[in-house]
Amino acid sequence: MFIVKLPDLVYRSDDRPPWSVTLVLAVQHLFLFVIGLQIVTALASVAGIEVNDLLVLIGGIAIAAGAATIVNAVGYRGAGVRYLVPYTLSAAYLGPMVLAVKTGGLSLLFGMTAVTGLVQVGFSRYISRLRRYFPVEIAGMILLMLGIMLISHIMPAFMGKYGAGSGTDIASVVTSVLLLGFLVMVYVYGRGMLRTAGIMLGICAGWFIAAATGAFGPAEIAEIAAAPLFAFPDPTQIGWSFDAALLLPFLVAGFCTVFNDLGTFTLCQVSTNQEWQRPDFENIEKGVLVTGLATTFSGLIGGAGVGASPAAVGVSIANGAFSRIIGVVTGVLLILIGCSPLLVRLMTSLPPSVLAAISLFAVSFIIVSGLAIISSRMLDSRRSLVIGVPLAIGVGIDLVSDKIVGMNDLLSQTFGISLTVAALLAILLNALYQVGVKDTVEFFHDPAVASPADVNHAMMRAARVWGARKEVFSRAVRAVQTCIKDIETQGLTEDPVRVIMRFDEFNLEIFVSYLTRRSGERGRLTTGAGRMADESDLSCRCTLHLHFDQ
């Protein structure tokens, strides 16, 4: 069994923390939502969006993200994963957003967003059919690639670089390093509420450090005070439009968000289920449905594409709080923020260096989870390439993203999404790899001339081809070796023992058979191997059937 549950999990999915604790933890997730708003800030500077229109865009995103967070937390009529999964603006949409605003303004952005969400809704119905082409190690690779992709976006702000060609801001670097060190100390040495609210303490410490280094001062406070308290976003003054030429980049961004969600929902399953073995695609399907509906809703109310926040799940891992009540409160607060420009200004006033340090801290848990999932499977050379080649290409895309931007705008926004390219390539390679792979392996073992190590070699070679779980096949090898030893000790046969293994993603069936010259009960085997399997039965044909849950 692959043990992934944290030993210090404080609040499980169905727990109800005190309301004071719930509010603090929900506010922590709000600040992670602000990280996504940095994309909107970049869009406004590139496309020249007016302040009032920018507030409409942010409000629509916040309201849609809040609604999606609530539905995913509580579940409703086949929609929602029933996990704490806060939503935010998906970074994959930055390129298409710039293209849309430059081409047809915010109206085109709203229209294309709504259409993309409808496509995601349709695609969500087919997620469970990917199971055959989406083994566990690819889910781990997507988590790992997701963490690497996030780091490529976080590090410029962490190092105090804002904008192309800008120099390093030493004050921002100092803020990021000190805050990251503070978060690490709290997580390693903190206990109880101190550790649970460590991110909130980090935010407060970040504001203090930013004020001390001059990154936050009276000018920022004046901007916050000048914003109105309440203003519901009204996209009717802007309108909606559609351009088929931009459908490709928006669909690519939409599928990138789907893969982001797949990794994020898998991370939730891994972190909350001690007996996790593989992704629950039926559950993920419900979550992707919510993402599609939320994206369509966002486009209709004046927002952009939203998706599950892996950084928020990383924070939940860090503080051990996965209660769904926190998700409901977070969603309500997001909706309130969407209706309050003053709260938007307050949240976005947090310096980028502070957000970068918090994000980097959260992403580290995502990367470790991805590595743990990959290492839980046995991989032969071909399966290693299924993981290694897409991962290398995905990382390479992030490394040369500046050069890709120099290409044609449409192609650059399509090709430059490393997560999508890596995930699609891994699925394609895995599908090609399945050609010619047999699900049944048979071998003979003669105890008189061979050793138990030969059984281990034959079985483990098949396990690596199948990408089986190490723990399951280790038990299976011990069971078969015990059975063969008992057959030899009891003198039941002088012929080689026949071993047949049948494998799929969920089950491992092993049949150990032998020919005997004895008749009646004297030919029956007494062995302890059956106790090592999940089920066993001994037929009158002298065949021991061992079943293992894979």
Wavefront OBJ file of the C-alpha trace (Angstrom):
o trace
v 0.000 0.000 0.000
v 1.305 3.438 -0.973
v 1.122 5.490 2.246
v 0.812 9.168 1.450
v -1.367 10.555 4.230
v 0.337 13.096 6.429
v 0.871 11.899 10.001
v -0.005 15.367 11.335
v -3.189 15.958 9.335
v -5.073 18.365 11.597
v -8.471 18.758 9.893
v -9.761 16.065 7.570
v -12.295 16.639 4.795
v -15.376 16.148 6.985
v -14.015 17.801 10.135
v -15.442 21.111 11.362
v -12.719 23.398 12.734
v -13.644 26.255 15.096
v -14.985 29.243 13.164
v -12.052 31.406 14.161
v -9.617 28.829 12.754
v -11.763 28.363 9.646
v -11.739 32.092 8.943
v -7.971 32.372 9.332
v -7.357 29.419 7.022
v -9.832 30.767 4.455
v -8.087 34.148 4.414
v -4.801 32.348 3.722
v -6.321 30.904 0.564
v -7.594 34.335 -0.467
v -4.059 35.640 -0.677
v -3.117 32.711 -2.899
v -5.967 33.762 -5.186
v -4.250 37.134 -5.462
v -1.284 35.416 -7.103
v -3.475 34.737 -10.122
v -4.424 38.404 -10.279
v -0.815 39.207 -11.158
v -1.770 37.852 -14.611
v -4.532 40.448 -14.841
v -2.080 43.173 -13.845
v 0.278 42.046 -16.609
v -2.630 41.999 -19.073
v -3.692 45.521 -18.103
v -0.201 46.894 -18.627
v 0.178 45.197 -22.018
v -3.302 45.872 -23.407
v -4.009 49.227 -21.735
v -7.236 48.249 -19.932
v -9.019 51.066 -18.092
v -9.418 50.892 -14.320
v -13.211 50.410 -14.344
v -13.005 47.629 -16.924
v -10.194 46.028 -14.940
v -12.407 45.938 -11.836
v -15.149 44.246 -13.864
v -12.647 41.600 -15.018
v -11.282 40.952 -11.529
v -14.783 40.883 -10.047
v -16.004 38.327 -12.585
v -12.991 36.092 -11.965
v -13.387 36.275 -8.175
v -17.121 35.494 -8.237
v -16.684 32.535 -10.626
v -13.741 31.205 -8.603
v -15.740 31.498 -5.383
v -18.737 29.666 -6.832
v -16.505 26.857 -8.151
v -14.754 26.545 -4.780
v -18.090 26.162 -2.984
v -19.507 23.612 -5.441
v -16.333 21.518 -5.319
v -16.390 21.583 -1.522
v -20.018 20.491 -1.061
v -20.755 18.610 -4.301
v -24.052 19.052 -6.117
v -25.853 16.641 -8.475
v -22.827 14.912 -9.919
v -20.621 18.012 -9.898
v -17.756 18.681 -7.492
v -14.931 16.586 -6.048
v -15.930 17.217 -2.393
v -12.458 18.449 -1.458
v -11.033 21.743 -0.312
v -9.887 23.036 -3.722
v -9.807 26.842 -3.973
v -9.994 28.233 -7.509
v -8.081 31.052 -9.144
v -7.399 32.540 -12.564
v -5.604 29.919 -14.670
v -2.153 31.103 -15.785
v -2.621 29.186 -19.051
v -5.007 31.885 -20.282
v -2.491 34.752 -20.195
v -1.411 34.400 -23.832
v -4.940 34.004 -25.259
v -6.161 36.859 -23.037
v -3.554 39.220 -24.493
v -4.448 38.145 -28.039
v -8.178 38.601 -27.412
v -7.901 42.021 -25.784
v -5.539 43.292 -28.492
v -7.801 41.931 -31.243
v -11.295 42.772 -30.029
v -11.119 44.167 -26.506
v -12.601 42.685 -23.343
v -15.823 41.745 -25.137
v -13.894 39.226 -27.229
v -12.156 37.902 -24.098
v -15.507 37.360 -22.370
v -17.032 35.594 -25.369
v -14.064 33.310 -26.013
v -13.892 32.422 -22.317
v -17.538 31.351 -22.253
v -17.082 29.163 -25.348
v -13.928 27.555 -23.905
v -15.820 26.635 -20.752
v -18.518 24.882 -22.778
v -15.859 22.792 -24.537
v -14.389 21.851 -21.138
v -17.847 20.782 -19.964
v -18.176 18.468 -22.971
v -14.670 17.075 -22.542
v -15.262 16.375 -18.842
v -17.660 13.567 -19.793
v -14.753 11.638 -21.348
v -12.154 12.029 -18.572
v -12.827 8.576 -17.118
v -12.079 6.995 -20.517
v -8.485 8.205 -20.229
v -7.782 5.673 -17.461
v -6.229 3.136 -19.804
v -3.853 5.720 -21.269
v -3.239 7.529 -18.003
v -1.384 5.279 -15.550
v -0.375 6.437 -12.107
v 3.164 7.432 -13.073
v 1.820 9.936 -15.642
v -0.323 11.518 -12.933
v 2.842 11.877 -10.870
v 4.681 13.351 -13.865
v 1.938 15.948 -14.357
v 2.185 16.953 -10.701
v 5.960 17.257 -11.011
v 5.668 19.232 -14.265
v 3.006 21.422 -12.685
v 5.372 22.316 -9.857
v 8.226 23.055 -12.252
v 5.963 25.226 -14.421
v 4.814 27.206 -11.391
v 8.411 27.746 -10.286
v 9.269 29.248 -13.681
v 6.558 31.868 -13.089
v 7.374 32.424 -9.411
v 11.148 32.822 -9.488
v 11.305 36.200 -11.325
v 9.227 37.827 -8.571
v 11.140 35.909 -5.901
v 14.400 37.316 -7.286
v 12.990 40.850 -7.469
v 12.708 41.084 -11.257
v 9.529 42.695 -12.597
v 9.131 43.010 -16.344
v 11.447 42.245 -19.237
v 14.927 43.628 -18.886
v 14.350 44.984 -15.395
v 17.094 44.840 -12.816
v 16.993 42.998 -9.523
v 15.248 44.760 -6.645
v 17.443 43.956 -3.620
v 14.688 44.871 -1.136
v 12.321 42.376 -2.802
v 14.971 39.654 -2.732
v 15.574 40.231 0.974
v 11.812 40.132 1.616
v 11.388 36.854 -0.293
v 14.344 35.107 1.366
v 13.442 36.200 4.908
v 9.794 35.207 4.479
v 10.636 31.821 2.976
v 13.006 31.169 5.875
v 10.269 32.185 8.315
v 7.762 29.768 6.716
v 10.259 26.900 6.784
v 11.009 27.518 10.473
v 7.309 27.607 11.353
v 6.598 24.402 9.438
v 9.596 22.493 10.854
v 9.465 23.651 14.465
v 5.907 24.966 14.866
v 3.204 22.980 16.622
v -0.565 23.202 16.849
v -2.207 26.448 15.819
v 1.164 28.076 15.153
v 1.810 25.629 12.322
v -1.796 25.571 11.090
v -1.880 29.363 10.696
v 1.734 29.554 9.540
v 0.861 30.988 6.109
v -1.261 33.739 7.682
v 1.591 34.585 10.030
v 3.863 34.590 6.994
v 1.586 37.075 5.219
v 1.625 39.386 8.231
v 5.390 38.978 8.492
v 5.675 39.678 4.777
v 3.757 42.928 5.124
v 5.982 43.925 8.029
v 9.163 43.070 6.099
v 7.833 44.874 3.015
v 7.102 47.975 5.075
v 10.542 47.839 6.669
v 12.247 47.528 3.271
v 10.118 50.256 1.651
v 8.079 47.964 -0.611
v 4.803 48.953 1.103
v 4.113 52.453 2.370
v 1.694 55.429 2.578
v 1.119 55.587 -1.187
v -0.214 52.029 -1.256
v -2.432 52.705 1.782
v -3.902 55.793 0.068
v -4.794 53.763 -3.037
v -6.634 51.214 -0.889
v -8.615 53.890 0.967
v -9.691 55.571 -2.274
v -11.396 52.464 -3.710
v -15.212 52.067 -3.330
v -16.447 49.495 -0.829
v -19.084 47.879 -3.072
v -19.497 47.691 -6.856
v -21.013 44.624 -8.536
v -19.274 43.873 -11.871
v -21.466 44.838 -14.861
v -20.195 43.376 -18.150
v -23.231 44.532 -20.152
v -21.503 47.849 -20.857
v -18.679 45.915 -22.529
v -20.561 43.081 -24.237
v -19.488 39.733 -25.700
v -18.098 38.724 -29.092
v -16.522 35.716 -30.827
v -13.616 35.218 -33.245
v -12.993 31.743 -34.693
v -9.346 32.639 -35.359
v -8.676 32.684 -31.603
v -10.443 29.420 -30.875
v -7.246 27.323 -31.083
v -5.180 29.218 -28.468
v -8.173 29.403 -26.115
v -8.866 25.666 -26.464
v -5.203 24.841 -25.824
v -5.324 27.010 -22.693
v -8.545 25.268 -21.683
v -6.994 21.811 -22.036
v -3.912 22.984 -20.148
v -6.252 24.011 -17.323
v -7.879 20.564 -17.452
v -4.485 18.889 -17.016
v -3.720 21.344 -14.203
v -6.981 20.313 -12.544
v -6.246 16.631 -13.052
v -2.957 17.019 -11.222
v -4.488 19.189 -8.501
v -7.417 16.848 -7.824
v -5.022 13.887 -7.765
v -2.936 15.768 -5.208
v -6.060 16.159 -3.044
v -6.774 12.434 -3.269
v -3.184 11.521 -2.445
v -2.990 13.876 0.527
v -6.246 12.846 2.205
v -6.479 9.102 1.536
v -4.062 6.784 3.316
v -5.036 3.896 1.028
v -4.637 5.837 -2.238
v -3.519 3.637 -5.126
v -4.471 5.459 -8.352
v -6.392 8.564 -9.504
v -10.170 8.365 -9.102
v -11.170 9.472 -12.599
v -14.897 9.530 -11.846
v -14.194 12.032 -9.090
v -11.832 14.059 -11.308
v -14.514 14.105 -14.012
v -16.877 15.857 -11.610
v -14.210 18.437 -10.804
v -13.432 19.190 -14.451
v -17.164 19.649 -15.025
v -17.147 22.339 -12.324
v -14.147 24.002 -13.981
v -15.943 24.149 -17.329
v -19.144 25.505 -15.830
v -17.211 28.075 -13.777
v -15.243 29.235 -16.827
v -18.429 29.686 -18.853
v -20.034 31.527 -15.929
v -16.930 33.689 -15.603
v -17.117 34.691 -19.268
v -20.797 35.581 -18.953
v -20.275 37.847 -15.920
v -17.152 39.536 -17.282
v -14.299 37.305 -16.108
v -11.678 34.990 -17.587
v -10.849 31.281 -17.396
v -10.485 29.815 -13.912
v -8.991 26.569 -12.619
v -8.077 24.717 -9.445
v -5.169 26.225 -7.531
v -2.370 23.681 -6.906
v -0.586 26.224 -4.705
v -3.638 26.358 -2.434
v -3.606 22.564 -2.092
v 0.110 22.796 -1.305
v -0.725 25.193 1.518
v -3.348 22.741 2.810
v -0.656 20.050 2.890
v 1.649 22.396 4.781
v -0.855 23.316 7.486
v -2.655 19.948 7.541
v -6.107 21.475 7.013
v -8.361 19.889 4.365
v -11.792 20.566 5.883
v -14.420 21.262 3.208
v -15.964 23.911 5.460
v -12.842 25.976 4.824
v -13.612 25.710 1.116
v -17.149 26.994 1.600
v -15.953 29.990 3.617
v -13.173 30.676 1.092
v -15.720 30.645 -1.724
v -18.016 33.064 0.087
v -15.109 35.442 0.752
v -14.061 35.263 -2.903
v -17.558 36.272 -3.977
v -17.492 39.185 -1.512
v -14.134 40.297 -2.905
v -15.582 40.188 -6.404
v -18.196 42.722 -5.321
v -15.792 45.037 -3.455
v -13.088 47.039 -5.259
v -11.719 48.133 -1.870
v -11.091 44.524 -0.846
v -9.516 43.856 -4.254
v -7.101 46.756 -3.732
v -6.334 45.531 -0.211
v -5.567 41.992 -1.352
v -3.504 43.066 -4.354
v -1.450 45.481 -2.237
v 0.606 42.578 -0.933
v 4.053 42.913 -2.591
v 4.857 40.345 -5.318
v 7.954 39.247 -3.400
v 5.758 38.143 -0.482
v 3.396 36.243 -2.765
v 6.377 34.625 -4.488
v 7.847 33.331 -1.215
v 4.480 31.858 -0.131
v 3.964 30.273 -3.556
v 7.444 28.754 -3.637
v 6.857 27.262 -0.199
v 3.559 25.711 -1.339
v 4.920 24.426 -4.659
v 7.633 22.423 -2.881
v 4.935 20.074 -1.543
v 3.514 19.591 -5.032
v 6.911 18.560 -6.414
v 7.575 16.104 -3.581
v 4.124 14.519 -4.051
v 4.755 14.076 -7.772
v 8.110 12.408 -7.143
v 6.579 10.110 -4.522
v 3.837 8.962 -6.919
v 6.330 8.242 -9.714
v 8.661 6.325 -7.406
v 5.788 4.154 -6.138
v 5.701 2.370 -9.511
v 8.175 -0.066 -11.052
v 9.361 1.259 -14.426
v 11.310 -0.463 -17.178
v 13.356 1.500 -19.727
v 10.383 2.223 -21.976
v 8.123 3.396 -19.164
v 10.972 5.546 -17.890
v 11.093 7.219 -21.293
v 7.321 7.803 -21.153
v 8.025 9.947 -18.082
v 11.479 11.299 -18.890
v 11.016 12.527 -22.473
v 7.826 14.592 -21.873
v 9.292 15.969 -18.647
v 12.502 17.028 -20.406
v 10.581 18.683 -23.260
v 8.219 20.440 -20.848
v 11.113 21.829 -18.811
v 12.872 22.801 -22.040
v 9.844 24.797 -23.173
v 9.903 26.756 -19.923
v 13.637 27.391 -20.302
v 13.336 28.784 -23.840
v 9.970 30.525 -23.413
v 11.547 33.912 -24.208
v 12.636 32.623 -27.607
v 9.233 31.063 -28.264
v 7.556 34.422 -27.684
v 9.466 35.693 -30.695
v 7.489 33.344 -32.936
v 4.136 34.107 -34.525
v 1.728 35.112 -31.733
v -0.795 32.363 -32.447
v 1.820 29.587 -32.581
v 3.735 30.863 -29.570
v 0.673 30.874 -27.328
v -0.197 27.360 -28.498
v 3.243 25.770 -28.190
v 4.487 27.638 -25.154
v 2.306 25.852 -22.612
v 4.729 23.341 -21.152
v 2.253 21.386 -19.040
v -0.080 20.667 -21.959
v 2.755 19.604 -24.253
v 4.262 17.313 -21.597
v 0.914 15.731 -20.666
v -0.218 15.116 -24.253
v 3.184 13.701 -25.212
v 3.182 11.361 -22.197
v -0.307 10.085 -23.071
v 0.727 9.566 -26.711
v 3.932 7.719 -25.806
v 2.081 5.563 -23.301
v -0.541 4.651 -25.916
v 2.194 3.677 -28.381
v 3.980 1.747 -25.660
v 0.859 -0.352 -24.979
v 1.103 -1.858 -28.462
v 2.509 -5.372 -28.141
v 2.520 -5.425 -24.320
v 0.919 -8.666 -23.095
v -1.285 -8.677 -20.027
v -0.455 -12.349 -19.351
v 3.007 -13.759 -18.634
v 3.828 -17.422 -18.116
v 7.015 -19.129 -16.946
v 8.125 -22.493 -15.535
v 10.278 -22.989 -12.455
v 12.080 -26.208 -11.621
v 13.056 -26.159 -7.921
v 15.692 -28.838 -8.553
v 17.814 -26.683 -10.877
v 16.674 -23.066 -10.207
v 16.692 -20.800 -7.159
v 14.099 -18.470 -5.600
v 16.063 -15.565 -7.113
v 15.017 -16.801 -10.578
v 11.354 -16.445 -9.547
v 12.037 -12.917 -8.352
v 13.777 -12.049 -11.633
v 10.981 -13.424 -13.830
v 8.202 -11.719 -11.889
v 9.925 -8.359 -11.417
v 10.765 -8.158 -15.123
v 7.045 -8.384 -15.894
v 6.249 -5.898 -13.112
v 8.512 -3.262 -14.656
v 6.903 -3.753 -18.070
v 3.445 -3.321 -16.540
v 4.418 -0.429 -14.269
v 3.031 -2.239 -11.240
v 3.206 -1.113 -7.636
v 6.373 -2.228 -5.849
v 4.644 -3.212 -2.638
v 2.094 -5.425 -4.407
v 4.650 -7.314 -6.476
v 6.993 -7.727 -3.515
v 4.174 -9.513 -1.688
v 3.378 -11.530 -4.816
v 6.991 -12.681 -5.217
v 7.171 -13.794 -1.591
v 3.872 -15.674 -1.964
v 4.975 -17.524 -5.127
v 8.389 -18.360 -3.645
v 6.702 -19.701 -0.503
v 4.292 -21.776 -2.571
v 7.045 -23.306 -4.725
v 9.122 -24.074 -1.634
v 6.169 -25.804 0.005
v 5.507 -27.841 -3.154
v 9.135 -28.983 -3.132
v 9.238 -29.663 0.632
v 6.061 -31.730 0.546
v 7.270 -33.663 -2.519
v 4.092 -33.065 -4.482
v 5.684 -33.108 -7.944
v 8.900 -33.856 -9.782
v 8.023 -31.630 -12.749
v 8.587 -27.857 -13.115
v 6.003 -25.608 -11.481
v 3.973 -23.463 -13.884
v 3.319 -19.819 -12.958
v 0.817 -17.664 -14.917
v 0.404 -13.945 -14.127
v -2.439 -11.751 -15.442
v -2.322 -8.011 -14.845
v -4.482 -4.950 -15.283
v -4.427 -1.551 -13.579
v -6.658 -2.849 -10.771
v -5.854 -6.544 -10.286
v -2.987 -9.033 -10.334
v -3.986 -12.665 -10.735
v -1.388 -15.439 -10.245
v -1.958 -19.138 -10.912
v 0.628 -21.586 -9.554
v -0.008 -25.091 -10.890
v 1.828 -28.378 -10.705
v 1.428 -31.962 -11.918
v 1.382 -34.677 -9.293
v 1.386 -38.440 -9.413
v -0.347 -38.636 -6.053
v -4.074 -39.230 -5.865
v -6.776 -37.795 -3.629
v -5.948 -35.682 -0.627
v -2.255 -36.688 -0.702
v -1.871 -34.477 -3.810
v -3.254 -31.407 -2.104
v -0.919 -28.589 -1.009
v -0.690 -27.120 2.486
v 0.872 -23.655 2.297
v 0.866 -20.305 4.064
v 1.111 -18.399 0.773
v -2.647 -17.818 0.675
v -2.469 -15.637 3.778
v -0.151 -13.218 1.932
v -2.719 -12.535 -0.843
v -6.004 -10.675 -0.645
v -7.910 -13.794 -1.808
v -6.908 -17.404 -2.554
v -8.402 -20.759 -3.468
v -6.909 -24.207 -4.269
v -8.681 -26.144 -7.043
v -8.782 -29.889 -7.547
v -6.575 -29.405 -10.637
v -3.680 -28.625 -8.299
v -3.699 -24.925 -9.170
v -3.313 -22.277 -6.481
v -5.016 -18.992 -7.425
v -3.630 -15.850 -5.763
v -5.383 -12.504 -6.174
v -3.757 -9.144 -5.359
v -5.472 -5.758 -5.419
v -3.335 -3.572 -7.652
l 1 2 3 4 5 6 7 8 9 10 11 12 13 14 15 16 17 18 19 20 21 22 23 24 25 26 27 28 29 30 31 32 33 34 35 36 37 38 39 40 41 42 43 44 45 46 47 48 49 50 51 52 53 54 55 56 57 58 59 60 61 62 63 64 65 66 67 68 69 70 71 72 73 74 75 76 77 78 79 80 81 82 83 84 85 86 87 88 89 90 91 92 93 94 95 96 97 98 99 100 101 102 103 104 105 106 107 108 109 110 111 112 113 114 115 116 117 118 119 120 121 122 123 124 125 126 127 128 129 130 131 132 133 134 135 136 137 138 139 140 141 142 143 144 145 146 147 148 149 150 151 152 153 154 155 156 157 158 159 160 161 162 163 164 165 166 167 168 169 170 171 172 173 174 175 176 177 178 179 180 181 182 183 184 185 186 187 188 189 190 191 192 193 194 195 196 197 198 199 200 201 202 203 204 205 206 207 208 209 210 211 212 213 214 215 216 217 218 219 220 221 222 223 224 225 226 227 228 229 230 231 232 233 234 235 236 237 238 239 240 241 242 243 244 245 246 247 248 249 250 251 252 253 254 255 256 257 258 259 260 261 262 263 264 265 266 267 268 269 270 271 272 273 274 275 276 277 278 279 280 281 282 283 284 285 286 287 288 289 290 291 292 293 294 295 296 297 298 299 300 301 302 303 304 305 306 307 308 309 310 311 312 313 314 315 316 317 318 319 320 321 322 323 324 325 326 327 328 329 330 331 332 333 334 335 336 337 338 339 340 341 342 343 344 345 346 347 348 349 350 351 352 353 354 355 356 357 358 359 360 361 362 363 364 365 366 367 368 369 370 371 372 373 374 375 376 377 378 379 380 381 382 383 384 385 386 387 388 389 390 391 392 393 394 395 396 397 398 399 400 401 402 403 404 405 406 407 408 409 410 411 412 413 414 415 416 417 418 419 420 421 422 423 424 425 426 427 428 429 430 431 432 433 434 435 436 437 438 439 440 441 442 443 444 445 446 447 448 449 450 451 452 453 454 455 456 457 458 459 460 461 462 463 464 465 466 467 468 469 470 471 472 473 474 475 476 477 478 479 480 481 482 483 484 485 486 487 488 489 490 491 492 493 494 495 496 497 498 499 500 501 502 503 504 505 506 507 508 509 510 511 512 513 514 515 516 517 518 519 520 521 522 523 524 525 526 527 528 529 530 531 532 533 534 535 536 537 538 539 540 541 542 543 544 545 546 547 548 549 550
